Amino acid sequence: MDAESQVTLRRKWRRAADRKAVPWHAYDAQLLWQAALGSLAKFDPRVQVRNPVMFVVWLGALVTAALTVDPALFGPSRASSAYNGVVTLILLLTVWFANAAEALAEGRGKAKAAALRRTKTELMANRLLPSGETERVPATSVQKGDLVRVEKTEIIPADGEVVEGVGYVDESAITGESAPVLKEPGTDMFSSVTAGTVLISDWLLVRAAADPGESFLDHMIRLVEGAKRQKTPNEIALTVLLAILTLIFVIVVAAMAPVAAYLEASINVADLIALVVALIPTTIGALLSAIGIAGIDRTMRFNVLAMSGKAVEAAGDVRTLIVDKTGTITMGSRHATEFIPLQHASAKALVQVAYLASCFDTTPEGRTVVTFAEKLGARSDEPLDRARRLDFSAETRMSGLDMEDGRIIRKGAVSAVVHHVAHMFGAPEPPDLKAAAEGVARKGATPLAVAVGGDILGVIALSDVPKPGIRERIVQLRNMGIRTVMVTGDNPVTAFAVAAQAGVDDFVAEAKPEEKLRLIRLEQAQGRLVAMTGDGTNDAPALAQADVGVAMHSGTTPAKEAANLIDLDSDPTKLIDLVWIGKQMLITRGALTTFSIANDVAKYFAIIPAMFIAALPGLSALNVMGLATPHSAVLSALIFNALIIPLLIPLALRGVRFLPISAEQMFYRNLMIYGIGGLTAPFIGIKLIDFCLSLVL
């Protein structure tokens, strides 16, 4: 792919990510007000102690508050009560801003949970009695196995399966997707309904599949409210590092008091506390929790439920992506695209026989054969009402008709049809059949043979083409160091053709459930984090084994219970977006950590000269900012330290923009932006604040 194509593709990805990002105005007045109140509640020491960095700032505010009441509490001091009071106020604001960042991140999840809970308020159900009559009961009394009738415009009261009726259901309350979904009995994906969704046409008879309190809506509420989640491993490691740095700087600053006494330099306790706050990484300490919570919320905006923050974080570290061919790499629906007659048969005869063989085939592929054959002139000129039909099944792998005139027509997998004509009629396999079937497979299509009696007439090509842009997305994943492996139940020839078109790194053909599990374990044994998607009960072991398992909302309960992420849109390609979200969360944390540490380095040049310049005039050389007075220098550094937190809250919640480039390129890019930016911003900000203070003081 040329450079211009890469730039165009990156722009498309950015626009897609920006559409999913929550703009600042999405935090409405009510949400901001609730976050403000919630941030005040977080001043509780039992909450603060969980964040070592901000707990030190909180303790410092208590000490300076005591000094505001009695400046001589720890001995003679030249600092006035007013000065100590201003320091106390700035420290309290610093803690409050940190609390507000976390409360805002939590607020989105709480608002979503409240909206979901409202869908259950005073919800009623029409329960079907054994007599055939219905009774109006609260939805909370519907038990597993009960039959409920849902009329047009009514809310579906319980998770269940449609057993009768056909209707369109608005699932936007659950999935966020505005397009209604047709629900009907007899199909795995389109027979399941979810509590809280609305029937917008006709009527449905639903058999409840969950007891009260165990519906998917209840699980969603519990998951969304779980925004106050356990910290992820990387976050725990970073928290420990910040705690160690904080402890080191506390010890260093505490040792300055005797040094100052030796130098006969008078140092205020409030200035020592200010120095501690300036030295410790308060910026990342204040925003760390918000970054993690916002990562989970970001998955919600992609209509994915994260069981834990660990799952989102792990998505960012994925090194192997295992994806199904059908529905992920390809469009997911195969269509008849070509009829290939053998040498002894005519194209017209093949089309007509294929049409007859598919007339009663209710599979999507069978319907496409009928449609395509009709376009080529096939007609049903003979009565079929007395013909005995053979429905397609996994056992026979064929469909067809036994005509009244004695003709036996079959259409199905090549091997199945060859076996049929050999077993029923003793007919040999046509010499050119294998070449025709392999030619279809090499194009990435699936060949079906068509026979009448013992004569195989030709092959139908069923094509499931790769999704538009999938090759480019896989190239981007490869650029990020992620290896993609396609698994499919198709034969190796077909699998190879599709893999070549899509550009995946490897593929596994004729894969069974145990093969997926073996593949995941093999990748993990080589030290790689593995992600995969699945929707069936047979996928549950592999989903549980994978580091990132994404289950489809339309899938089975065992699959959803085994996974750590649930895609409400049932879109298998969402796994690629989750990798993007996970990497964005990791990069955001790394970028703001870099900014915070660089930020602290600049603040040393403000406070340290201010503290010792009277005793050591030579330190004036370090006052590179030219700050007015020692007091204004300390206050300027503290004010900047507090203000930078709310200024960075939108970035922490939105996330640093992620580009599909190598880790090394991303590292140097963020080092230049957030490292140099973190060094430069304090020099400018502290100088401006000092200038303003010098006009006031």
N, C-alpha and C positions, 0 to 999 in steps of 0.2 A: 504494500500500500504506500503511495507516494506521500510526500510531506503535506501537500495541499489537502489530500483526503483525510489525513490524520487530524489536521487542524479543524476541518469541517465536522468530523466525527466528534471531536472533543467538545466543540461548541454545542452539538446536539445533546451530548451527555450533560453538559452544564445546564442547559435550558431545562432538561428533564429533572435534574436534581433541584434546580431553583423553583420549579413548579411545585415540588413536594415540600420544600422548605417553608416553615411557618414564618410569615413576615411579622415584624414587630407589632403592627396594628392588630394582629390576631389576638394579642393579649389585651382584651377589652378592659374597660374601666372596672367592671366587677371582678374580673380575674386579678387585676393589679391590686385592687383593694383587699381581696382575700389573701393575696400573697404578702401584702404589707402586714396584715394582722398575723398571718402565720409566721412571718419572720420575727415578730415580737415574741411569740410563744417559744421560739427557738433560743431565746436568751437563757432558758432553763439550763443550769450547769450540767444536768444529766445528758442533755443534747450536745452541749458545747464540748464536753470531755471526749466525744468521739472524733473530734477534729483537733489533733494536738496543736497545730499552728494557730488556729483561731482561739483555742482555749488559752494559750499564752497571752494573746491580745486581750481576751476577756478578763484574765487575771490582772493584767497590767492596768486595765481601766478601773478595776476595783481599787488597786493601790493608789493610782493618781486621784481617784475620787476621795479617798481618805486624806491624801495630801491637800486636796482642795479645802477640806474642813480644817485641817491642822498642818500647815506647811512644814512645821518643825517636828513632825511626827517621828522621823528617823534621824533627827539631829538638826543643827543649824542649816538653813538653806536660804539662798538669795532669791529663789523662785517665789513669786507671789501666789496667792490663792487663785487670782484670775488666770494666771498663766497655767497653773495646774488644772484649772477647770476647763480651759480650752483644750489642753492635751487630752483630758478625760473625754470630752465631747467628741473629739476626732477619733479616739480609739473606739468609743461606742458606735460611732457611725461606721467605722471599718467592719466591726462585727455585724452590725445590722445589714450592711450591704452584702456581706457573705451569706447571711441568713436569707436575704431577699433573693439571691441567685438560686439557692436551693429551693426556696418556696415557690418561685416562678416556674422552675422546672417541674416541680411536683404538681403545680396548679393545673397544668394541661391535662395530666392524667386524672386528677380529681374531677375536673370538668367533664371529661369523657365518661368517667364512671357514673357521675350524676346523671348525664344524659341517658346512659344505658339503663340506669335504675328507674328513670322516669317511665321507660317503656313497660315496666312491670307494674306500675302503680294502678291499682284497682282493675287489673286485667281479669276478664271473665272468660269462661269457656262453655261451649255447648257440648256436654258429655252425653254420649249415646248410651242409652240403657238397653239391657237385654231384650226388652219388649219392643224396641225399635224407636221409642220416643226419646226426646232429648231433655236434659235438665240443665238449667243455668247455674253454674257453680263457679267459685273463685278458681283462678288458674292454679293457685297454690295447692288445691286439693286434687288435682289431676295426677293420678299415679301411673307408673310405668305399665304399659299394656292397655290403658284405657283408649277408647275411640272417641275422638272429638270431631265435630263438624264445624268447619270454618266457612262463613259466608263472605261474599264480596265486601270489601272495605274493613273487615274485621282483622284484629291482630292475632296471629297464630300463638296460642297460649303455651305450647310446650314443644320441645324438640321431638321429632318423630318422623315416620315414614308415611308417604301418601299411599293409601290403599284403594282409593276410589276418587274419581274426578280429575279434571285437568284445569289448571288455572295459572295465571301469572302472579308472581310474588315479588313485592318490592323489598329487597334485602339491604337497602341503603343504610338503615339504622345499624346494621351489623358490619357490612362490608364497605360502606361508603360509596358503592357503585350504584348510580342512579338508574341504569337500565334494568327493567324487570326481568325475572328469570322464569321460564316455563317449568312448572312442576307437574309430573305425571307419574303414575305407578309403573313399576317394572324396570326402571333404569336406576343404576347405582348412584349416579351423580345427580340426577334430576328428580329423584323421589324423596330425598331427605329435605326437611324443612326445619327452620330454627325459630325458637321462641323469640318474640319481639319483632318479627318481620310481618309485613302486611299483605294480605291477599287483595289484589286489585281487580280481579275478574273471576267470574264463575264461582265455583265452590269446591272444597276439598274435604275428604274424610281422612283424618290423620290418626295413626296409632302412636301414642306417646312412647318415646324411647328412653325417657329419663324420669327419675323421681323428682319431686319438688326440691329445689335448692341445688340440683345437680345438672341443670340445663347448661347448654353452651353459653347462654347469656350470663348465667351466674358465674361460670368460670371466667368469662371475659371481665366481669366487674372485679372479681378477686385479683385477676392478673393486672388489670389497669391500676387498681389501687395499690398494687405491689410496687409502685414506683419507688417507695421507700424500701429498696431492695438491698440484699447483701452486696458488699463490694466485690468487684471482680478481682481475680488474682493480680493482674497488673496494677489495678488501683490500690490494692492492699500493699503491694511492693512499693509503690510510689508514696503511699501514706507513711509507711515505715521509714523510707528515706527522708521525707520531710520532717518526721518526728526526730530523727537522729540529727539532722541539720539544726533543727530548732534547739535541741538540747545542747549541742556544741556551742551555738551562739549565745545561749543563756549563760553557760559557764564562762565563755570568753568575756562577756559584758560584765558579769559579776566580778571577774578578776580585775576589771578596770578601776573599781572603787579603791582598792589599796594602792594601785599604781598612781592614781590621781592624788591620794593622800601623800604619797612619797614625793610627788612633784609639787606638792602644796597648791594643787589646782582644785578649785571648788567645783564639784559636779553635782548637779541636782539629781535626785532619784528619778524625777519625771523625765529628765534627759536620758538617763540610762535605759529607762523603759522604752523611750522613743527610739533609741539606738537598737534595742532588741527587735522592735517591730520593723525597723528599717532593714535589719540584717536577715531576718527569717523570711522565707518565701511566702509571704502573705497572699500574693495575687493568685498563685495556683492553689494554695491552701483554701482560699475562699471559693474558688470556682470548680475544684476537683469533683465534688459531689454533683454539682449541677451538670457537668459535662456527661457524667455517666447516666444520670436520669434522662437528660435530653436525648442521649443515644437511643434509649428504649422508646421514648416518645417519637423519635424520628421513624422507627420501624412501624409505629402505629399509623403514621401518616402514609406509609406505603401499604397499609392494611395488613400488617403482619403483627401477630401477637408474640411477644418475646416472653418466654417463661422465666428468663433471668437475664441480668445484664451480662453474665458470662457468655451466653449464647451470642449476643450481639458482638461482644469483644472478640470472641473466637472467630467470628465470620471475617473480621479484619485480618486475622493471622492465617487464614486458610491457604494451604499450599496445593491441595488437590481438590478438584471439583468433579464429583461424579454425577452425571446427568443422564436421564433417559433420552432416547432418540425421539420417541413419539411425544409430541406436545411440548418438548423443550427445545430440541434442536430443529425439529420439523414442525409443520403446522398442526399435526396431530390428527388430520383426517385425510384418508387416502381416496383418491378419485381415479376412476377409469380414464386413462389418457390415450390408450392406443390398443388396437386389435391387430395381432400379428398372426396371419394364417400360415400354416405349414405348406410345404411345396405341393402336396396333393389336394389341398382344400382351397375353396374360393373365399375371398374376404366377405362376400355377401352371406354365404352359408354360416361362417363363423359368427358374424354379427347377429344373425337371426337366432341361432342356437344359444348364444350367450344371453340374448334377451329372454328367451323362454326359460333358461336355467335360473334367471334372476327374478322372474316375475313375482315369486313368493318369498324372495330373500329379503327379510326385514332389516338386515344389517345395513349400516350406512354405506359400506362398500357395494353391497348388492344394489342399493338404490341408485348409486352413481353409474353402475353398469347399465341399468335400464335407461337412465337419462341419456347417457352417451350413445347407446345403441339406437335409441329413437332418433337422435340427431343424424345418425348414419342411415336411417331408412327402415329400421326394424319395425315390424307391425305384428299385432296379435290377431291374425286373421282366422285362427282356429279356436274353437271353444276349449277352455281350460278348466271348466267347472268339474269335469269328471276325472281330471288328471290327479294322480296321487303325488303330493308334493313332499319333498325331503327338505326340512329346515336345516339350516347350517348349524353345526354343533362342533364343539372342540374335539369330540371323539372322531367324527367322520371327516372333519375339515372340508366338507363339500356341501353343496346345496343342489337342488335340481327337481326334475319332474319325471314321473313315469306316465307317459302319454297313453291315451286310450287305444291308439293304434299300435302299441307295443314298443314304441321308441323309448329308450332310457337315456335321459339327458342329464349330464352332470357338469358341474363347474366347481373348482376348488383348488387347493394346493396341488402343485405339479406332482409331487410324490404320491399324494392321495389318489389323484385321478389315474395315474399310471398303475397303481396297485389295483384300483377298481376295474379297469378294463382287462388287466391280466387275470384277476381272480374270477370275474363274471363271464368274460368272453374268451379268455385265453389269448388275447391279442397282444402282440409285442409293442414295445415302445417305439414310436416313430424315430427314425435316425436323426432327424433335424430338430426334434423337440428340445433336447438338452441345450443346443446352441442358441435356440430362440429364448429359452428361459434364462440362460446366463447373460444373453445380450440385454434383456430387460433388467436383470439384477445389477449389471455393471453401471447402469444409468441411475441406480439408487432406487429403483421401483421394485414392486413385489409382483412376481409372475403368477397368474392363475391359468390353469389348463381348462379347456372346454372339450367335452366329448359327447358324442351321440352314439349309443351302442358301444361297440368296441373300437370306434374310430375317433382318435384325438384330432380335432380340427385345427387347433392353434392355441395361442396364448393371449391373455388379457394383461395389460400393464397397469398396475395400481401405483400411482405416484403420490408420495408424501414429501413435498419439496421443503428444503430448509427455510426457516423463517427469514424474512428480509432483515439484513443487518446482523445476523447471528455470527457470520464469519468475522466481521469487524469487531464484534464484542469479544469473541474468543481471542482475537489478536491482542486486544487491550488487556485481557486477563493474562495472556502470555507475557506481555510487557511488564505486568505487575508481578511476575514470577509465579503465576498460578498455572498448574498443569490441569488440563481438562481431559476427562475420560468419559466417553460415551458408552452406555450399556444399552443393549437392545436384545430382544428375542428373535430378531431377524437372522437369516443365514449370514455367514461371513462375507459372501460376495456383496450382498446388499449393504451390509454394515460398512464395509470398506468404501463403497461408493459414496454413501452419505457422509462418512467421516472425512473423506477427501473434500467433498463440497463444503462442509462446515468448517474444516480446518482444525479439528480437534487433535490433541496430541496422541491419543490412543483410543482404542475401542475394544469392547468385549461383546462378541456376538453370541446368540443363543444363550443369553444369560438367564440363569435361574436365581431365585431368592438367595440361596446359599452361596451362589457365586458373587453376589453383591457384598455379602457379609465377608467373604474371604478376601475380596479386593480391598475393602476398607481396612481390614486388619493388616493386610500386607503393606498398604501405604503408611499406616500408623507405626508399624514396626520399623519403618525407615525414617521415623521422626517427623512425619508430615501431619498437619492438621487436615482433616477431611470433612467435606460438606457434601450432602446429598439430599435429594427430594424423594418423596414417596407418598402414596395415597392408599395403598391396600394393606390388609392385615399381614400379607406375606412380606411387606416392606418393614414391618415393625422392628424385627431384630436388627436390620441394617441401620434404621433410623436411630435406634437406641445406641448402637455402637459408634456411629459417626460423631465427630466433635460438634458439628452443626447439622442437625436433622430438621428439615422443613417438611411438615405434613400439610397436605391440602385440606382446606375446610370441608370440601366435598368428600374427603376420604373417610375411612372407617375409624371407629373409636380407638381401637388398638394402635393405629398409626399415629393418631393425634396424641395419645397418651405417651407414646414412645419418643416423640419428637420434642425438641426444646424451642421450636418456632412453629407457629401455625399461620399459613397464608390464607387470609379470608377471601381473597380473589380466586384461589385455586389456580394460580398461574405459575407453572413450574419454572419459568424463566426468572421469577422473582428472586431466586437464589443469587443470581448475578448482581441484582440490586442490593441484596443484603451484604454481599462482600464489599460493595461500595460504601454502604453505611458503616460497617464495622471499621473499615480502614479510615473513614472520615473521623470516627470517634477517637481512634488511636492517634491520628495525626493532630487532631484538635488538642488532645491532652498533651502531646509532645510539644506542639508549637507554643501553647500557653505556658508550659513549664520552662521552655527556653526563654520566653519573654519575661517570665517572673524572675528567673535567676539573673538575667542580664539587667533587668530593672533594678534589682537590689544593689548591683555593683555601682551603678551611677549614684545611688542615694548615699553611699559611703562618703562621696566627695562633698556632700552637703552637711552631714551631721558630725563626722569625726573632727574635721577642722573646727567646727563651731564649739565643740566640747573642750578642746585642749589648746585653742589658739592663744588664750590668755597666758597659760603656763609655758607653752612652746610656740613662740611667735613664728618660728620657722615653718609651722604647719600652714601658714597663710598661703604658701605656694600651692597647697592642695585645694584651696578655695577657688577652683577654676571657674566657678559660676559667678564669682563676685557677689555673693550674697551679702545683704546689708548688715545684719547683726546675728550673733549666735542664736538668739531666740527666734528671729524670723526664719533662720536656716532650718532649725528643728521643726518649727510649725509648718514650713513650706514642704519639707520632706514628708511629714505625716499627712498633710492634706492631700498631697499628690498620691501617696500610698493608699489613701481611702478612696479618692475619686476614680482611680484607674480601675477599681473593681466594678462599679456600675457601668463604666464605659465599655468594659469587656464582656458584660453579661450577654448582650445580643450575639456576640461572636461565639460564646460558649454554648448558647442554646441553639444557634443556627448551625454551628460547626465550621471549621476551616475548610475552604474549598479544596477538594481532592482532585488531582489530575492523574490520569492513567499513565504514569511514568515510573521508572525504576525507583527502588527505595533509595538508592544513592542520590539520584537527581532530586527526589523529594526532600531528602535530608538537607542538601546544600541550599535548595530553594527556601525552605523554611528557616534555615540558619541565617540566611541573608535577610529575610523579611522580619522574622520575629527576634532573632538574635541582635542584629544591628538596630532594629527598631526599638527593642527593649533597652538598649544602651542609650539611644538618642532621645527618646521621648522624655525620660526624667530630666535630662539637662534642660530641655526646652520648658517642660511643664513646671518644674521647681523654680526656675528663674522667673517665669511669668507670675507664679503665685507669690514669690518673694517680693517682686516689684509691687504687686497689689497690696501686700501686707505693709510694705514700707510707707505706702501712702496713708495707711490707716493708723498704724502704731506710732 
